[in-house]
């Protein structure tokens, strides 16, 4: 892919300016933290990289964290783990927190504790009009609802706040079976 330009955002205002410019010039915009997810063709688009938004603040007493859009799960898990807390991350610590969470966030603990987007308290998001908004249950609730699983369709999330859980240890693994056993395995799993 050959984007028209790559913008390495240092803060939310960089993203807001980029979205205002893109709207004025009728240019498509794509956003990336790690590039882990599938991307459409980026030719002619403005590609916004969020790696510079690296805020990570853990509030251990209240069991929540605020994380910038440039972080992957590993530094967040390390910061929370120091307090005996964990987030509902996926199985790959190199995945971006915001992309994973706005995609729903189905991870290894989903059947027991739910999905990551269910634990979100608030998003900071730049909407298509280039305005920075805070979306929560009380502020822009429709936007908040849509961001919890709507991926990047409603704006560019610059930070997310979510609950942490008192999880000190996780036991996990994988089992692989021959495809001929799929019917029986799925019936037993259900």
Phi, psi and omega in degrees: 000149179231089177296154176297319178204154176244124181251117176268097185289132176263341182199175182296327180295325175301319180291319179299315179297319180297317180292324177295317178296314180300319179295318181294328183258004181055047179255141175287154180232138173235152183232140180216138168257300183246339186082013182294320184280161178294140181238144171288175177302128182263001182304127178081000181265160168271121180260116180262120176263131185260007185306333181286347180269080193251024179298137174211105180236122178255131176251087188296326182294321181264355178060056173210164181223154173240126188228132177284160185290353181267000185264146169266174185292329188303309179295331178290315178297322178296315182294317180289320181299331178297343180247014181072025182240160178214160176252163177276070180276170175276197183269355180242112182290353180268005180274144179293137182298312185293313180298317178298313184289318179289343174275005181112308178081058178271113182235190184298338181259010186301319183292332182267317190240359180095189182255160186302320184294339177289341183261004182286134175266321183195156172237143162260126186219141171261118181277170185302338177277004178081017180257135176276127180230153172255127180244125179210186177300326183263336182244120182051058186299328178293320176295317178303312180300315182291328180288337181277071179121354181273005182055228185259022187284342187248002180150185179253111179285129180256339177200155178224143175243132183212158179287147172251157183239147179282077181242115181265328182222145175231130174254125184211169178178190180221145175238138180239137181229155175296142181302335180293343180264005187302314182301311180294319181295317180294323178295316179292320179299317181294000000 
